[in-house]
Amino acid sequence: MAENRRGNLLVLIVCYLLALEGLSWFTASSPPCLISAVHQQQSADNDHQKDCPTLSAGAVVFLARVDHFIESHDKSIVAGFTVILAISTIGLWLATVRLWRATNNTLDHAEIASERQLRAYIVAIVGSQVRQGGTRGLRFEFRPIILNTGQTPAYEVNIATDIRFMSFNDARQFDFKKSLPPPRTGVLTLGPRQDKFTQIIYPTSLTRPELRELRSGAKQLWVYGTIGYRDAFHRPRYTNFCFFIGWWGKRGSPLWQAATVHNDCN
C-alpha cells in the first residue's frame, strides 16, 4: 500500500513538471510569462518585446544565481554545515549510548532470568522422627530432609542445626541465628533433585513435667537450622528453616508445622 502511494505521488510530480514545461514553451512569446529575463539592452528592431524564457532556461538562470550566492557566502555556508554536522554527530552519539544501555539492560535481565531458572534451590522438608522411651522420660530425634529442587548442583553445602523446647512467646524473643552451633556435617555437593537427611536430637530426655507442657500445648519442640551452599554461578546462598512440633502419642506421627520465624532464603 505504501509503495503504491509513493509511485502515484511520483507520477503526479512528473506530470506537474511536464505541464509547467509545456506551459512555459506555450507562453514563451506571449503573456503571461512565468519567468521574466532582464537585459541591459534590447535591439532597436524588436519593438520593445520582452523575452520570456522557457522553464528550462529559467532553471539555468536560477542555478546560476544560486551558484553566485554560494560563491559569495561560502564561509558562512561551510560554518553552518559544520555546526549542523556537529549537532548530528552529538545526536548520533547520544542515540548510540542509549542503544548500548538498553542492550546491556536486556542482557542483564536475560542473565538474571537464566540464573533464576537454572540455579540450585535448597529447601528443608518434613522427614522422619524417632521417639525413645526411658525410665526418666522421653527422648526425641528428628530428621528433616535437605532437598535441592533446582536444575544445577549445589556446592559446598554445610548444615547447622539445633533443637529447643520452648513456648511461642519464648520463640518470638529467641534469636535463632545466633544460637546455632557450627555446622555438624562436612561440606558436600547435592545434585538436582538429590536429598540428604540431617539428624537433630534433643540433648536430654523430657521430664514428666515437661511432657505435660508438651501435651497441653504450652511448649513445643522447635527444630531449626541454616543451610549454606554455593550455586553453579559461584554465588553464595543460604536457606533458613524452622519447624515446631507438638505432642504426639504412641500411635501416629507428629505434625511438623512451619514457623513464621527463621524461614527465609536468598
URVEN-V307779 format. One record per run of one state. SS is the DSSP state (2 for helix, 1 for strand, 0 for the rest). FROM is the first residue (numbers start at 1). LEN is the number of residues. If there is no record, write none. Layout:
ss from len
SS FROM LEN
SS FROM LEN
This chain:
ss from len
0 1 1
2 2 25
0 27 9
1 36 1
0 37 7
2 44 3
0 47 5
1 52 1
0 53 2
2 55 18
0 73 1
2 74 45
0 119 3
1 122 13
0 135 2
1 137 12
0 149 5
1 154 13
0 167 1
2 168 6
0 174 2
2 176 4
0 180 8
1 188 3
0 191 4
1 195 3
0 198 2
1 200 2
0 202 4
1 206 1
0 207 1
2 208 9
0 217 3
1 220 11
0 231 5
1 236 10
0 246 10
1 256 3
0 259 5
1 264 2
0 266 1
